């Protein structure tokens, strides 16, 4: 099951490229070799910050509930990447399944407006 993430643009974004499945083997002499076990990166992270109205905040919290936290994948709209050039967007892997990495953090700024921090994790599902 996939849950649609709300169609909202972040005010800031922090992206961390994923890891490749490798293992380093070293001999007693110190010589070694590195083994690559797959060609796709995993554990990609995307941290987003939003300034939202109560209606948009409710949609983010509803998305978290519908996904049962990290149990189900998320379909991210293109608005999540607003402001990034297509060259940069093309470097973000499309083979990962986006999931909630942690619960949304909500900070009330004033009535009807909140700062919301969202942490997502791109997993490599089989």
PyMOL commands that set and color helices and strands:
alter all, ss='L'
color gray80, all
select helices_A, chain A and resi 54-66+78-81+86-89
alter helices_A, ss='H'
color red, helices_A
select strands_A, chain A and resi 2-4+12-16+22-26+32-36+44-53+73-75+97-100+105-110+113-123
alter strands_A, ss='S'
color yellow, strands_A
deselect
rebuild
show_as cartoon
